[in-house]
Amino acid sequence: MKTTKPTLDDKEWEKIHQTLKIATAPKLEQANELLKKTPLPVRKK
Amino acid sequence: MNLPHYTLQTDKTHSIYLFESIGVKGIIQKAILFEPTETDTTYNLSLCDLNPLSGKMDFSAISDNGDTQKILATIYFAIFEFTKEHPQSNVIFFGNSTARNRLYRMAINHELKEISKTFDILGLWNDSWIPFVPNKNYNAFWISRK
């Protein structure tokens, strides 16, 4: 697994997170609508 | 699975993954975000390009950088990492076009045997979630660790 350790500080990550949240808000809304319309099947454990 | 993929950089919550796409158009900063939906334990995956001029993210961008397979493999590894850190979670994702969903479907097809060792995959087809099988055109995909 090629995952590097974070090199950005918490403040920078928070800024990226906020920007991403705004950019992806319409898509998240779409996902919520989709899941409301067609709920996922209950998983058997 | 040993697919070529980009190195990921993640935050401490493991919900954001950053990587650089390197291809014919140069280096493009990309971000993958996992956000909780209103459905318990289900997270929505979004892939965004970072526009270097505006500093803004664009999730509808098609960067056409000639490295699609590597980007798709990188998304897979981000899902792998995210669900390792959040084992109770599952992930929904879909493209913003039929063509993009077909691309996702082909990418899953390509590595289905390997992916299926770790994950259950459902596809949204005709208003139903059904187990993923190759060659159906799905509107969305759901992936969860077995």
N, CA and C atoms of all chains as a GROMACS GRO file, in nm:
protein
  573
    1MET      N    1   0.084  -0.120   0.000
    1MET     CA    2   0.000   0.000   0.000
    1MET      C    3   0.087   0.124   0.000
    2LYS      N    4   0.077   0.201  -0.109
    2LYS     CA    5   0.162   0.319  -0.119
    2LYS      C    6   0.091   0.441  -0.060
    3THR      N    7   0.075   0.445   0.068
    3THR     CA    8   0.015   0.562   0.132
    3THR      C    9   0.124   0.634   0.209
    4THR      N   10   0.143   0.759   0.173
    4THR     CA   11   0.248   0.834   0.242
    4THR      C   12   0.191   0.895   0.369
    5LYS      N   13   0.276   0.930   0.460
    5LYS     CA   14   0.232   0.999   0.582
    5LYS      C   15   0.192   1.142   0.546
    6PRO      N   16   0.096   1.198   0.619
    6PRO     CA   17   0.056   1.335   0.587
    6PRO      C   18   0.174   1.431   0.597
    7THR      N   19   0.188   1.516   0.495
    7THR     CA   20   0.293   1.617   0.502
    7THR      C   21   0.231   1.756   0.517
    8LEU      N   22   0.098   1.763   0.500
    8LEU     CA   23   0.028   1.889   0.521
    8LEU      C   24  -0.007   1.900   0.668
    9ASP      N   25  -0.019   2.022   0.717
    9ASP     CA   26  -0.059   2.034   0.857
    9ASP      C   27  -0.212   2.033   0.867
   10ASP      N   28  -0.261   2.025   0.990
   10ASP     CA   29  -0.406   2.011   1.012
   10ASP      C   30  -0.485   2.125   0.948
   11LYS      N   31  -0.429   2.244   0.957
   11LYS     CA   32  -0.497   2.362   0.901
   11LYS      C   33  -0.513   2.350   0.750
   12GLU      N   34  -0.408   2.302   0.686
   12GLU     CA   35  -0.412   2.286   0.539
   12GLU      C   36  -0.512   2.177   0.499
   13TRP      N   37  -0.512   2.069   0.575
   13TRP     CA   38  -0.609   1.962   0.547
   13TRP      C   39  -0.751   2.012   0.565
   14GLU      N   40  -0.772   2.090   0.669
   14GLU     CA   41  -0.906   2.142   0.696
   14GLU      C   42  -0.952   2.232   0.580
   15LYS      N   43  -0.860   2.311   0.529
   15LYS     CA   44  -0.892   2.400   0.416
   15LYS      C   45  -0.930   2.316   0.293
   16ILE      N   46  -0.852   2.213   0.267
   16ILE     CA   47  -0.882   2.125   0.153
   16ILE      C   48  -1.018   2.058   0.174
   17HIS      N   49  -1.043   2.014   0.297
   17HIS     CA   50  -1.169   1.946   0.328
   17HIS      C   51  -1.289   2.038   0.301
   18GLN      N   52  -1.277   2.161   0.345
   18GLN     CA   53  -1.388   2.257   0.326
   18GLN      C   54  -1.411   2.284   0.177
   19THR      N   55  -1.301   2.301   0.102
   19THR     CA   56  -1.312   2.326  -0.042
   19THR      C   57  -1.377   2.206  -0.112
   20LEU      N   58  -1.332   2.087  -0.072
   20LEU     CA   59  -1.387   1.964  -0.132
   20LEU      C   60  -1.536   1.950  -0.100
   21LYS      N   61  -1.571   1.980   0.023
   21LYS     CA   62  -1.711   1.965   0.065
   21LYS      C   63  -1.804   2.053  -0.020
   22ILE      N   64  -1.756   2.174  -0.046
   22ILE     CA   65  -1.837   2.267  -0.128
   22ILE      C   66  -1.848   2.213  -0.271
   23ALA      N   67  -1.733   2.168  -0.325
   23ALA     CA   68  -1.732   2.122  -0.465
   23ALA      C   69  -1.818   1.997  -0.484
   24THR      N   70  -1.822   1.911  -0.383
   24THR     CA   71  -1.890   1.783  -0.399
   24THR      C   72  -2.031   1.782  -0.340
   25ALA      N   73  -2.075   1.894  -0.287
   25ALA     CA   74  -2.209   1.898  -0.225
   25ALA      C   75  -2.320   1.850  -0.319
   26PRO      N   76  -2.321   1.894  -0.446
   26PRO     CA   77  -2.428   1.846  -0.536
   26PRO      C   78  -2.423   1.694  -0.555
   27LYS      N   79  -2.303   1.640  -0.558
   27LYS     CA   80  -2.290   1.496  -0.580
   27LYS      C   81  -2.336   1.418  -0.456
   28LEU      N   82  -2.304   1.473  -0.340
   28LEU     CA   83  -2.350   1.407  -0.216
   28LEU      C   84  -2.502   1.408  -0.209
   29GLU      N   85  -2.560   1.520  -0.251
   29GLU     CA   86  -2.706   1.530  -0.252
   29GLU      C   87  -2.766   1.426  -0.348
   30GLN      N   88  -2.700   1.412  -0.462
   30GLN     CA   89  -2.742   1.311  -0.561
   30GLN      C   90  -2.736   1.171  -0.501
   31ALA      N   91  -2.628   1.145  -0.428
   31ALA     CA   92  -2.611   1.013  -0.365
   31ALA      C   93  -2.721   0.989  -0.263
   32ASN      N   94  -2.753   1.091  -0.185
   32ASN     CA   95  -2.859   1.076  -0.084
   32ASN      C   96  -2.995   1.050  -0.150
   33GLU      N   97  -3.021   1.120  -0.259
   33GLU     CA   98  -3.147   1.099  -0.332
   33GLU      C   99  -3.154   0.958  -0.388
   34LEU      N  100  -3.042   0.917  -0.444
   34LEU     CA  101  -3.034   0.783  -0.503
   34LEU      C  102  -3.060   0.674  -0.397
   35LEU      N  103  -2.998   0.694  -0.279
   35LEU     CA  104  -3.013   0.594  -0.172
   35LEU      C  105  -3.154   0.597  -0.111
   36LYS      N  106  -3.215   0.715  -0.115
   36LYS     CA  107  -3.352   0.726  -0.064
   36LYS      C  108  -3.448   0.654  -0.160
   37LYS      N  109  -3.423   0.675  -0.288
   37LYS     CA  110  -3.509   0.614  -0.390
   37LYS      C  111  -3.491   0.462  -0.396
   38THR      N  112  -3.367   0.420  -0.388
   38THR     CA  113  -3.337   0.276  -0.395
   38THR      C  114  -3.246   0.239  -0.277
   39PRO      N  115  -3.306   0.208  -0.162
   39PRO     CA  116  -3.223   0.175  -0.046
   39PRO      C  117  -3.140   0.049  -0.071
   40LEU      N  118  -3.028   0.046  -0.005
   40LEU     CA  119  -2.940  -0.070  -0.018
   40LEU      C  120  -3.004  -0.190   0.052
   41PRO      N  121  -2.979  -0.310   0.001
   41PRO     CA  122  -3.033  -0.428   0.070
   41PRO      C  123  -2.967  -0.446   0.206
   42VAL      N  124  -3.041  -0.502   0.299
   42VAL     CA  125  -2.985  -0.526   0.433
   42VAL      C  126  -2.880  -0.635   0.422
   43ARG      N  127  -2.764  -0.608   0.482
   43ARG     CA  128  -2.654  -0.704   0.473
   43ARG      C  129  -2.673  -0.817   0.570
   44LYS      N  130  -2.645  -0.940   0.523
   44LYS     CA  131  -2.648  -1.057   0.612
   44LYS      C  132  -2.512  -1.071   0.676
   45LYS      N  133  -2.508  -1.075   0.808
   45LYS     CA  134  -2.379  -1.090   0.877
   45LYS      C  135  -2.355  -1.236   0.911
   46MET      N  136  -0.325  -0.771  -0.504
   46MET     CA  137  -0.328  -0.704  -0.634
   46MET      C  138  -0.209  -0.609  -0.645
   47ASN      N  139  -0.149  -0.611  -0.761
   47ASN     CA  140  -0.031  -0.528  -0.774
   47ASN      C  141  -0.043  -0.435  -0.896
   48LEU      N  142  -0.150  -0.358  -0.896
   48LEU     CA  143  -0.174  -0.267  -1.008
   48LEU      C  144  -0.089  -0.142  -0.991
   49PRO      N  145  -0.036  -0.088  -1.100
   49PRO     CA  146   0.034   0.040  -1.088
   49PRO      C  147  -0.064   0.149  -1.047
   50HIS      N  148  -0.030   0.220  -0.944
   50HIS     CA  149  -0.117   0.328  -0.898
   50HIS      C  150  -0.031   0.441  -0.842
   51TYR      N  151  -0.093   0.556  -0.824
   51TYR     CA  152  -0.020   0.672  -0.772
   51TYR      C  153  -0.009   0.666  -0.621
   52THR      N  154   0.095   0.727  -0.571
   52THR     CA  155   0.115   0.738  -0.427
   52THR      C  156   0.009   0.831  -0.369
   53LEU      N  157  -0.052   0.785  -0.261
   53LEU     CA  158  -0.159   0.863  -0.199
   53LEU      C  159  -0.110   0.934  -0.074
   54GLN      N  160  -0.163   1.052  -0.056
   54GLN     CA  161  -0.137   1.125   0.069
   54GLN      C  162  -0.272   1.143   0.136
   55THR      N  163  -0.280   1.110   0.262
   55THR     CA  164  -0.410   1.115   0.328
   55THR      C  165  -0.406   1.197   0.458
   56ASP      N  166  -0.522   1.243   0.499
   56ASP     CA  167  -0.531   1.319   0.624
   56ASP      C  168  -0.547   1.220   0.740
   57LYS      N  169  -0.552   1.272   0.862
   57LYS     CA  170  -0.554   1.180   0.977
   57LYS      C  171  -0.688   1.109   0.993
   58THR      N  172  -0.793   1.159   0.928
   58THR     CA  173  -0.922   1.090   0.935
   58THR      C  174  -0.935   0.986   0.824
   59HIS      N  175  -0.840   0.985   0.734
   59HIS     CA  176  -0.842   0.894   0.618
   59HIS      C  177  -0.970   0.911   0.536
   60SER      N  178  -1.015   1.032   0.524
   60SER     CA  179  -1.134   1.055   0.440
   60SER      C  180  -1.100   1.137   0.316
   61ILE      N  181  -0.980   1.192   0.312
   61ILE     CA  182  -0.933   1.265   0.194
   61ILE      C  183  -0.803   1.200   0.147
   62TYR      N  184  -0.794   1.178   0.017
   62TYR     CA  185  -0.673   1.123  -0.041
   62TYR      C  186  -0.631   1.212  -0.157
   63LEU      N  187  -0.508   1.253  -0.155
   63LEU     CA  188  -0.455   1.338  -0.263
   63LEU      C  189  -0.351   1.260  -0.342
   64PHE      N  190  -0.350   1.285  -0.472
   64PHE     CA  191  -0.245   1.227  -0.555
   64PHE      C  192  -0.225   1.312  -0.679
   65GLU      N  193  -0.114   1.289  -0.747
   65GLU     CA  194  -0.085   1.363  -0.869
   65GLU      C  195  -0.093   1.270  -0.989
   66SER      N  196  -0.178   1.307  -1.082
   66SER     CA  197  -0.187   1.236  -1.210
   66SER      C  198  -0.078   1.290  -1.300
   67ILE      N  199   0.004   1.199  -1.352
   67ILE     CA  200   0.115   1.243  -1.438
   67ILE      C  201   0.095   1.182  -1.576
   68GLY      N  202   0.072   1.266  -1.674
   68GLY     CA  203   0.042   1.214  -1.808
   68GLY      C  204   0.074   1.314  -1.917
   69VAL      N  205   0.004   1.296  -2.027
   69VAL     CA  206   0.035   1.375  -2.147
   69VAL      C  207   0.012   1.526  -2.127
   70LYS      N  208  -0.074   1.561  -2.035
   70LYS     CA  209  -0.102   1.703  -2.012
   70LYS      C  210  -0.024   1.759  -1.892
   71GLY      N  211   0.068   1.680  -1.844
   71GLY     CA  212   0.149   1.725  -1.731
   71GLY      C  213   0.100   1.668  -1.599
   72ILE      N  214   0.119   1.743  -1.493
   72ILE     CA  215   0.083   1.696  -1.359
   72ILE      C  216  -0.049   1.761  -1.317
   73ILE      N  217  -0.146   1.678  -1.281
   73ILE     CA  218  -0.275   1.730  -1.237
   73ILE      C  219  -0.302   1.679  -1.095
   74GLN      N  220  -0.323   1.773  -1.006
   74GLN     CA  221  -0.353   1.738  -0.866
   74GLN      C  222  -0.495   1.685  -0.856
   75LYS      N  223  -0.511   1.569  -0.796
   75LYS     CA  224  -0.644   1.511  -0.781
   75LYS      C  225  -0.672   1.480  -0.635
   76ALA      N  226  -0.800   1.479  -0.604
   76ALA     CA  227  -0.842   1.450  -0.467
   76ALA      C  228  -0.957   1.350  -0.469
   77ILE      N  229  -0.955   1.260  -0.373
   77ILE     CA  230  -1.066   1.166  -0.353
   77ILE      C  231  -1.122   1.195  -0.214
   78LEU      N  232  -1.253   1.214  -0.210
   78LEU     CA  233  -1.316   1.245  -0.082
   78LEU      C  234  -1.422   1.140  -0.050
   79PHE      N  235  -1.421   1.092   0.074
   79PHE     CA  236  -1.525   1.003   0.123
   79PHE      C  237  -1.610   1.082   0.222
   80GLU      N  238  -1.739   1.096   0.190
   80GLU     CA  239  -1.828   1.173   0.277
   80GLU      C  240  -1.944   1.087   0.324
   81PRO      N  241  -1.982   1.100   0.452
   81PRO     CA  242  -2.095   1.021   0.500
   81PRO      C  243  -2.225   1.064   0.433
   82THR      N  244  -2.304   0.966   0.392
   82THR     CA  245  -2.436   0.996   0.337
   82THR      C  246  -2.537   0.991   0.450
   83GLU      N  247  -2.664   1.008   0.416
   83GLU     CA  248  -2.769   1.000   0.519
   83GLU      C  249  -2.802   0.854   0.553
   84THR      N  250  -2.742   0.763   0.478
   84THR     CA  251  -2.761   0.620   0.505
   84THR      C  252  -2.646   0.572   0.594
   85ASP      N  253  -2.681   0.510   0.704
   85ASP     CA  254  -2.581   0.466   0.802
   85ASP      C  255  -2.465   0.391   0.736
   86THR      N  256  -2.349   0.426   0.772
   86THR     CA  257  -2.222   0.360   0.733
   86THR      C  258  -2.192   0.366   0.582
   87THR      N  259  -2.275   0.433   0.507
   87THR     CA  260  -2.248   0.444   0.363
   87THR      C  261  -2.184   0.580   0.332
   88TYR      N  262  -2.072   0.575   0.264
   88TYR     CA  263  -1.998   0.697   0.229
   88TYR      C  264  -2.000   0.716   0.077
   89ASN      N  265  -2.010   0.839   0.038
   89ASN     CA  266  -2.006   0.872  -0.104
   89ASN      C  267  -1.863   0.907  -0.144
   90LEU      N  268  -1.818   0.847  -0.252
   90LEU     CA  269  -1.683   0.876  -0.303
   90LEU      C  270  -1.693   0.979  -0.416
   91SER      N  271  -1.613   1.083  -0.407
   91SER     CA  272  -1.603   1.180  -0.516
   91SER      C  273  -1.458   1.196  -0.557
   92LEU      N  274  -1.438   1.208  -0.686
   92LEU     CA  275  -1.304   1.233  -0.739
   92LEU      C  276  -1.303   1.373  -0.799
   93CYS      N  277  -1.208   1.454  -0.758
   93CYS     CA  278  -1.202   1.594  -0.803
   93CYS      C  279  -1.066   1.627  -0.863
   94ASP      N  280  -1.066   1.722  -0.954
   94ASP     CA  281  -0.942   1.784  -1.001
   94ASP      C  282  -0.924   1.915  -0.928
   95LEU      N  283  -0.801   1.945  -0.895
   95LEU     CA  284  -0.773   2.076  -0.838
   95LEU      C  285  -0.729   2.169  -0.950
   96ASN      N  286  -0.806   2.272  -0.972
   96ASN     CA  287  -0.771   2.370  -1.075
   96ASN      C  288  -0.660   2.460  -1.023
   97PRO      N  289  -0.541   2.455  -1.087
   97PRO     CA  290  -0.428   2.531  -1.034
   97PRO      C  291  -0.446   2.682  -1.046
   98LEU      N  292  -0.532   2.725  -1.138
   98LEU     CA  293  -0.551   2.869  -1.157
   98LEU      C  294  -0.644   2.927  -1.049
   99SER      N  295  -0.756   2.858  -1.029
   99SER     CA  296  -0.854   2.912  -0.934
   99SER      C  297  -0.833   2.858  -0.793
  100GLY      N  298  -0.760   2.744  -0.784
  100GLY     CA  299  -0.744   2.680  -0.654
  100GLY      C  300  -0.868   2.605  -0.612
  101LYS      N  301  -0.966   2.598  -0.703
  101LYS     CA  302  -1.092   2.530  -0.671
  101LYS      C  303  -1.091   2.386  -0.722
  102MET      N  304  -1.180   2.307  -0.663
  102MET     CA  305  -1.193   2.168  -0.702
  102MET      C  306  -1.305   2.157  -0.805
  103ASP      N  307  -1.286   2.069  -0.900
  103ASP     CA  308  -1.390   2.045  -1.000
  103ASP      C  309  -1.412   1.895  -1.012
  104PHE      N  310  -1.527   1.848  -0.964
  104PHE     CA  311  -1.548   1.704  -0.964
  104PHE      C  312  -1.600   1.654  -1.098
  105SER      N  313  -1.637   1.746  -1.187
  105SER     CA  314  -1.690   1.702  -1.316
  105SER      C  315  -1.581   1.702  -1.425
  106ALA      N  316  -1.462   1.741  -1.387
  106ALA     CA  317  -1.355   1.754  -1.486
  106ALA      C  318  -1.314   1.620  -1.545
  107ILE      N  319  -1.292   1.619  -1.673
  107ILE     CA  320  -1.234   1.502  -1.739
  107ILE      C  321  -1.097   1.547  -1.784
  108SER      N  322  -0.993   1.506  -1.713
  108SER     CA  323  -0.863   1.566  -1.738
  108SER      C  324  -0.795   1.507  -1.861
  109ASP      N  325  -0.835   1.384  -1.902
  109ASP     CA  326  -0.783   1.327  -2.026
  109ASP      C  327  -0.631   1.329  -2.028
  110ASN      N  328  -0.573   1.280  -1.921
  110ASN     CA  329  -0.428   1.288  -1.907
  110ASN      C  330  -0.358   1.160  -1.952
  111GLY      N  331  -0.435   1.070  -2.011
  111GLY     CA  332  -0.377   0.948  -2.069
  111GLY      C  333  -0.336   0.844  -1.967
  112ASP      N  334  -0.388   0.855  -1.845
  112ASP     CA  335  -0.349   0.760  -1.740
  112ASP      C  336  -0.472   0.704  -1.666
  113THR      N  337  -0.580   0.685  -1.743
  113THR     CA  338  -0.707   0.643  -1.682
  113THR      C  339  -0.693   0.518  -1.596
  114GLN      N  340  -0.627   0.417  -1.651
  114GLN     CA  341  -0.616   0.290  -1.576
  114GLN      C  342  -0.544   0.311  -1.443
  115LYS      N  343  -0.443   0.393  -1.445
  115LYS     CA  344  -0.367   0.417  -1.322
  115LYS      C  345  -0.451   0.495  -1.221
  116ILE      N  346  -0.532   0.588  -1.271
  116ILE     CA  347  -0.620   0.664  -1.182
  116ILE      C  348  -0.726   0.572  -1.121
  117LEU      N  349  -0.783   0.485  -1.204
  117LEU     CA  350  -0.886   0.392  -1.152
  117LEU      C  351  -0.826   0.298  -1.048
  118ALA      N  352  -0.703   0.254  -1.072
  118ALA     CA  353  -0.635   0.168  -0.975
  118ALA      C  354  -0.609   0.246  -0.845
  119THR      N  355  -0.580   0.374  -0.859
  119THR     CA  356  -0.555   0.458  -0.741
  119THR      C  357  -0.684   0.475  -0.660
  120ILE      N  358  -0.797   0.490  -0.730
  120ILE     CA  359  -0.926   0.499  -0.661
  120ILE      C  360  -0.951   0.370  -0.584
  121TYR      N  361  -0.922   0.258  -0.649
  121TYR     CA  362  -0.940   0.129  -0.581
  121TYR      C  363  -0.856   0.123  -0.453
  122PHE      N  364  -0.730   0.166  -0.461
  122PHE     CA  365  -0.645   0.160  -0.343
  122PHE      C  366  -0.691   0.258  -0.234
  123ALA      N  367  -0.750   0.368  -0.276
  123ALA     CA  368  -0.806   0.462  -0.176
  123ALA      C  369  -0.925   0.396  -0.104
  124ILE      N  370  -1.009   0.325  -0.179
  124ILE     CA  371  -1.122   0.253  -0.117
  124ILE      C  372  -1.067   0.147  -0.023
  125PHE      N  373  -0.964   0.078  -0.068
  125PHE     CA  374  -0.902  -0.027   0.014
  125PHE      C  375  -0.854   0.032   0.147
  126GLU      N  376  -0.785   0.143   0.137
  126GLU     CA  377  -0.728   0.208   0.257
  126GLU      C  378  -0.840   0.264   0.346
  127PHE      N  379  -0.937   0.330   0.284
  127PHE     CA  380  -1.046   0.391   0.361
  127PHE      C  381  -1.124   0.284   0.439
  128THR      N  382  -1.156   0.173   0.373
  128THR     CA  383  -1.236   0.069   0.440
  128THR      C  384  -1.152  -0.011   0.540
  129LYS      N  385  -1.021  -0.003   0.525
  129LYS     CA  386  -0.934  -0.065   0.626
  129LYS      C  387  -0.939   0.017   0.754
  130GLU      N  388  -0.941   0.148   0.737
  130GLU     CA  389  -0.946   0.239   0.852
  130GLU      C  390  -1.087   0.249   0.910
  131HIS      N  391  -1.187   0.228   0.825
  131HIS     CA  392  -1.328   0.238   0.867
  131HIS      C  393  -1.397   0.106   0.828
  132PRO      N  394  -1.367   0.000   0.901
  132PRO     CA  395  -1.412  -0.134   0.855
  132PRO      C  396  -1.563  -0.152   0.849
  133GLN      N  397  -1.638  -0.073   0.922
  133GLN     CA  398  -1.784  -0.089   0.918
  133GLN      C  399  -1.847  -0.013   0.801
  134SER      N  400  -1.765   0.063   0.733
  134SER     CA  401  -1.821   0.149   0.630
  134SER      C  402  -1.829   0.080   0.495
  135ASN      N  403  -1.915   0.131   0.411
  135ASN     CA  404  -1.919   0.087   0.272
  135ASN      C  405  -1.927   0.211   0.184
  136VAL      N  406  -1.902   0.192   0.057
  136VAL     CA  407  -1.881   0.308  -0.031
  136VAL      C  408  -1.971   0.300  -0.153
  137ILE      N  409  -2.033   0.412  -0.183
  137ILE     CA  410  -2.112   0.424  -0.306
  137ILE      C  411  -2.039   0.522  -0.397
  138PHE      N  412  -2.039   0.491  -0.526
  138PHE     CA  413  -1.982   0.587  -0.620
  138PHE      C  414  -2.051   0.575  -0.754
  139PHE      N  415  -2.051   0.684  -0.826
  139PHE     CA  416  -2.112   0.686  -0.960
  139PHE      C  417  -2.051   0.802  -1.038
  140GLY      N  418  -2.051   0.787  -1.168
  140GLY     CA  419  -1.997   0.893  -1.253
  140GLY      C  420  -2.103   0.996  -1.284
  141ASN      N  421  -2.060   1.106  -1.345
  141ASN     CA  422  -2.157   1.209  -1.381
  141ASN      C  423  -2.206   1.192  -1.524
  142SER      N  424  -2.178   1.075  -1.583
  142SER     CA  425  -2.229   1.046  -1.717
  142SER      C  426  -2.235   0.895  -1.736
  143THR      N  427  -2.310   0.854  -1.836
  143THR     CA  428  -2.318   0.710  -1.869
  143THR      C  429  -2.179   0.658  -1.907
  144ALA      N  430  -2.107   0.740  -1.981
  144ALA     CA  431  -1.973   0.699  -2.026
  144ALA      C  432  -1.880   0.677  -1.906
  145ARG      N  433  -1.890   0.765  -1.806
  145ARG     CA  434  -1.805   0.751  -1.688
  145ARG      C  435  -1.842   0.625  -1.609
  146ASN      N  436  -1.971   0.597  -1.600
  146ASN     CA  437  -2.013   0.475  -1.530
  146ASN      C  438  -1.968   0.351  -1.604
  147ARG      N  439  -1.968   0.361  -1.738
  147ARG     CA  440  -1.920   0.247  -1.817
  147ARG      C  441  -1.770   0.225  -1.793
  148LEU      N  442  -1.699   0.333  -1.779
  148LEU     CA  443  -1.555   0.326  -1.750
  148LEU      C  444  -1.531   0.259  -1.615
  149TYR      N  445  -1.609   0.299  -1.514
  149TYR     CA  446  -1.597   0.237  -1.382
  149TYR      C  447  -1.629   0.088  -1.391
  150ARG      N  448  -1.734   0.055  -1.466
  150ARG     CA  449  -1.774  -0.085  -1.480
  150ARG      C  450  -1.663  -0.168  -1.545
  151MET      N  451  -1.602  -0.110  -1.650
  151MET     CA  452  -1.494  -0.182  -1.719
  151MET      C  453  -1.373  -0.200  -1.628
  152ALA      N  454  -1.347  -0.100  -1.546
  152ALA     CA  455  -1.234  -0.109  -1.453
  152ALA      C  456  -1.259  -0.220  -1.351
  153ILE      N  457  -1.383  -0.230  -1.301
  153ILE     CA  458  -1.415  -0.337  -1.206
  153ILE      C  459  -1.406  -0.472  -1.276
  154ASN      N  460  -1.464  -0.480  -1.396
  154ASN     CA  461  -1.457  -0.604  -1.475
  154ASN      C  462  -1.314  -0.654  -1.487
  155HIS      N  463  -1.228  -0.560  -1.519
  155HIS     CA  464  -1.089  -0.593  -1.548
  155HIS      C  465  -1.021  -0.664  -1.431
  156GLU      N  466  -1.057  -0.624  -1.308
  156GLU     CA  467  -0.991  -0.680  -1.190
  156GLU      C  468  -1.091  -0.749  -1.097
  157LEU      N  469  -1.203  -0.792  -1.154
  157LEU     CA  470  -1.311  -0.846  -1.071
  157LEU      C  471  -1.268  -0.962  -0.981
  158LYS      N  472  -1.189  -1.051  -1.037
  158LYS     CA  473  -1.146  -1.168  -0.960
  158LYS      C  474  -1.070  -1.126  -0.834
  159GLU      N  475  -0.980  -1.032  -0.852
  159GLU     CA  476  -0.899  -0.984  -0.738
  159GLU      C  477  -0.983  -0.902  -0.641
  160ILE      N  478  -1.063  -0.810  -0.696
  160ILE     CA  479  -1.144  -0.722  -0.610
  160ILE      C  480  -1.241  -0.806  -0.527
  161SER      N  481  -1.296  -0.910  -0.588
  161SER     CA  482  -1.397  -0.992  -0.521
  161SER      C  483  -1.340  -1.072  -0.403
  162LYS      N  484  -1.209  -1.086  -0.397
  162LYS     CA  485  -1.149  -1.156  -0.282
  162LYS      C  486  -1.168  -1.076  -0.154
  163THR      N  487  -1.170  -0.944  -0.169
  163THR     CA  488  -1.178  -0.855  -0.052
  163THR      C  489  -1.315  -0.790  -0.036
  164PHE      N  490  -1.381  -0.764  -0.149
  164PHE     CA  491  -1.502  -0.680  -0.145
  164PHE      C  492  -1.624  -0.750  -0.204
  165ASP      N  493  -1.740  -0.713  -0.151
  165ASP     CA  494  -1.867  -0.740  -0.218
  165ASP      C  495  -1.897  -0.617  -0.303
  166ILE      N  496  -1.950  -0.640  -0.422
  166ILE     CA  497  -1.984  -0.527  -0.510
  166ILE      C  498  -2.127  -0.542  -0.560
  167LEU      N  499  -2.202  -0.435  -0.547
  167LEU     CA  500  -2.336  -0.432  -0.604
  167LEU      C  501  -2.340  -0.322  -0.710
  168GLY      N  502  -2.429  -0.340  -0.805
  168GLY     CA  503  -2.451  -0.235  -0.905
  168GLY      C  504  -2.597  -0.194  -0.903
  169LEU      N  505  -2.622  -0.068  -0.927
  169LEU     CA  506  -2.761  -0.020  -0.935
  169LEU      C  507  -2.807  -0.033  -1.080
  170TRP      N  508  -2.905  -0.118  -1.099
  170TRP     CA  509  -2.951  -0.150  -1.234
  170TRP      C  510  -3.103  -0.158  -1.232
  171ASN      N  511  -3.168  -0.084  -1.317
  171ASN     CA  512  -3.316  -0.085  -1.322
  171ASN      C  513  -3.379  -0.064  -1.183
  172ASP      N  514  -3.331   0.034  -1.111
  172ASP     CA  515  -3.384   0.067  -0.978
  172ASP      C  516  -3.371  -0.046  -0.876
  173SER      N  517  -3.272  -0.131  -0.894
  173SER     CA  518  -3.244  -0.236  -0.794
  173SER      C  519  -3.094  -0.249  -0.775
  174TRP      N  520  -3.056  -0.279  -0.652
  174TRP     CA  521  -2.916  -0.310  -0.626
  174TRP      C  522  -2.898  -0.460  -0.646
  175ILE      N  523  -2.811  -0.496  -0.738
  175ILE     CA  524  -2.791  -0.638  -0.766
  175ILE      C  525  -2.641  -0.670  -0.762
  176PRO      N  526  -2.606  -0.798  -0.733
  176PRO     CA  527  -2.464  -0.832  -0.733
  176PRO      C  528  -2.401  -0.799  -0.869
  177PHE      N  529  -2.284  -0.743  -0.862
  177PHE     CA  530  -2.216  -0.699  -0.984
  177PHE      C  531  -2.184  -0.818  -1.074
  178VAL      N  532  -2.224  -0.808  -1.198
  178VAL     CA  533  -2.180  -0.903  -1.300
  178VAL      C  534  -2.130  -0.820  -1.419
  179PRO      N  535  -2.034  -0.874  -1.492
  179PRO     CA  536  -1.980  -0.797  -1.604
  179PRO      C  537  -2.087  -0.768  -1.711
  180ASN      N  538  -2.062  -0.667  -1.787
  180ASN     CA  539  -2.142  -0.634  -1.907
  180ASN      C  540  -2.284  -0.587  -1.883
  181LYS      N  541  -2.311  -0.536  -1.764
  181LYS     CA  542  -2.438  -0.466  -1.743
  181LYS      C  543  -2.404  -0.318  -1.723
  182ASN      N  544  -2.490  -0.232  -1.771
  182ASN     CA  545  -2.464  -0.089  -1.753
  182ASN      C  546  -2.530  -0.039  -1.625
  183TYR      N  547  -2.452  -0.014  -1.524
  183TYR     CA  548  -2.503   0.028  -1.394
  183TYR      C  549  -2.506   0.180  -1.384
  184ASN      N  550  -2.595   0.227  -1.297
  184ASN     CA  551  -2.602   0.372  -1.271
  184ASN      C  552  -2.516   0.413  -1.153
  185ALA      N  553  -2.484   0.316  -1.068
  185ALA     CA  554  -2.401   0.343  -0.950
  185ALA      C  555  -2.344   0.211  -0.900
  186PHE      N  556  -2.244   0.222  -0.813
  186PHE     CA  557  -2.178   0.103  -0.761
  186PHE      C  558  -2.168   0.115  -0.609
  187TRP      N  559  -2.176   0.001  -0.544
  187TRP     CA  560  -2.165  -0.004  -0.397
  187TRP      C  561  -2.060  -0.108  -0.365
  188ILE      N  562  -1.970  -0.076  -0.276
  188ILE     CA  563  -1.859  -0.167  -0.246
  188ILE      C  564  -1.840  -0.175  -0.095
  189SER      N  565  -1.821  -0.297  -0.048
  189SER     CA  566  -1.806  -0.317   0.097
  189SER      C  567  -1.712  -0.433   0.123
  190ARG      N  568  -1.637  -0.423   0.231
  190ARG     CA  569  -1.548  -0.535   0.266
  190ARG      C  570  -1.629  -0.657   0.305
  191LYS      N  571  -1.581  -0.775   0.269
  191LYS     CA  572  -1.653  -0.898   0.303
  191LYS      C  573  -1.645  -0.924   0.453
   0.00000   0.00000   0.00000
